């Protein structure tokens, strides 16, 4: 009996030691695998450095400080980058029957990379790697619009004011404007030459004096491919009114926009486009490779 008990005790001890070693091995393996993942989400030290640099720049001028206050009101620039890539459904619907742009997309907010999928067939895709625009479609009419231009366009609307933290972005405080009986701080945003595909773009932004949130985006489109004949340098200015907000991971996003032609009195004229935004989520687990051009894709020139 003593021999049996001794054998059982030794067996239990060996089993426990084996389990402990296996657990340690698994833990070590998991740690190594996590550490070697090339995530799009950047380390906290990187984020802190970028946020501090943006804060210093923005708070140095009156116009920039209004932008910084808006970033804080919309959830904070640090929170914005700490959440990782953002995914959402953006439905751009012109009311005159022109081309609808209706895709689900994921954006690397740190590096401005993008990947879009068709809602009807997600295997139809296009994107921007940071250097190249690409498409991978079974149907040539899957995306009947300029995919290079549209790859980041929704991001530059939905992600305001956070997209204005980088280099080559300039701010000017304009006179206050009144819209729907409320007076707003107004800042004009322009871009230095060589910034992006359309450096002549500009935005005129209306921010609440009480909540500091963005309420109106006036803008032009100066994308060169749209104005090759030289008769116009950019589209007529439009007046985009934010319809409401939704909170995701502490970040305030618009729920919808109504776009109007701008009148001579700089007010909202004819309603020409309705945009809705939903299914917003952050994807901190995504790796950088997700934004690479996939096998079988073609470069968009």
LINDACOR-V233659 format. One record per backbone hydrogen bond with DSSP energy under -1.0 kcal/mol. NH is the residue of the N-H (numbers start at 1). CO is the residue of the C=O. E is the energy in kcal/mol with one decimal. If there is no record, write none. Layout:
NH/CO/E
NH/CO/E
This chain:
5/1/-2.8
6/2/-2.7
7/3/-2.5
8/4/-2.6
9/5/-2.6
10/6/-2.7
11/7/-2.5
12/8/-2.6
13/9/-2.3
14/10/-2.7
15/11/-2.7
16/12/-2.6
17/13/-2.4
18/14/-2.6
19/15/-2.7
20/16/-2.5
21/17/-2.6
22/18/-2.6
23/19/-2.8
24/20/-2.7
25/21/-2.4
26/22/-2.8
27/23/-2.9
28/24/-2.7
29/25/-2.6
30/26/-2.9
31/27/-2.4
32/28/-2.4
33/29/-2.8
34/30/-2.5
35/31/-2.4
36/32/-1.8
39/37/-1.3
40/286/-2.3
47/43/-2.0
48/44/-3.0
49/45/-1.9
50/46/-2.3
51/47/-2.7
52/48/-2.4
53/49/-2.0
54/50/-2.3
55/51/-2.7
56/52/-2.3
57/53/-2.1
58/54/-3.0
59/55/-2.6
60/57/-1.1
61/58/-1.3
65/61/-2.2
66/62/-1.4
67/63/-1.5
68/64/-2.4
69/65/-2.7
70/66/-1.8
71/67/-2.3
72/68/-2.3
73/69/-2.4
74/70/-2.0
75/72/-1.4
76/71/-3.0
80/76/-2.1
81/77/-2.1
82/78/-2.4
83/79/-1.2
84/81/-1.0
86/107/-2.0
87/281/-3.4
88/105/-2.6
89/278/-2.8
90/103/-2.3
91/276/-2.6
92/101/-3.1
93/274/-2.4
95/272/-3.1
101/92/-2.2
103/90/-1.6
104/117/-2.2
105/88/-2.9
106/115/-2.2
107/86/-3.1
108/113/-2.4
109/107/-1.1
112/108/-1.9
114/128/-2.4
115/106/-1.7
116/126/-3.6
117/104/-3.1
118/124/-2.2
124/121/-2.5
125/136/-2.5
126/116/-1.5
127/134/-2.1
128/114/-2.2
129/132/-2.6
134/127/-2.1
135/298/-2.2
136/125/-3.0
142/139/-2.0
145/143/-2.1
150/146/-2.0
151/147/-1.3
156/152/-2.1
158/154/-3.1
159/155/-2.6
160/157/-1.3
163/159/-1.1
164/161/-1.8
165/162/-1.1
170/190/-2.9
172/188/-1.8
174/186/-2.4
177/184/-1.5
179/182/-2.7
182/179/-1.2
184/177/-3.3
185/207/-2.4
187/205/-2.0
188/172/-3.1
189/203/-3.3
190/170/-2.1
192/168/-2.4
195/192/-1.7
201/198/-1.8
203/189/-2.0
204/218/-2.7
205/187/-3.0
206/216/-2.3
207/185/-3.0
208/213/-2.6
215/206/-2.9
216/206/-1.1
217/240/-2.9
218/204/-2.8
219/238/-1.6
220/202/-1.3
226/223/-2.1
227/224/-1.5
235/221/-2.5
238/219/-2.6
239/260/-3.0
240/217/-2.6
241/258/-3.0
242/215/-2.3
243/256/-2.8
246/253/-3.0
248/251/-2.6
251/248/-2.2
252/74/-2.4
253/246/-3.2
255/244/-2.1
257/275/-2.5
258/241/-2.1
259/273/-2.9
260/239/-2.6
261/270/-1.8
262/237/-1.6
263/267/-2.5
266/263/-1.9
269/261/-2.9
272/259/-3.0
273/259/-1.6
274/93/-2.2
275/257/-2.6
276/91/-1.8
277/255/-2.6
278/89/-1.8
281/87/-2.3
283/85/-3.3
286/283/-1.6
288/38/-2.9
290/287/-1.8
291/288/-1.9
292/289/-1.8
297/294/-1.8
298/135/-3.0
300/133/-3.1
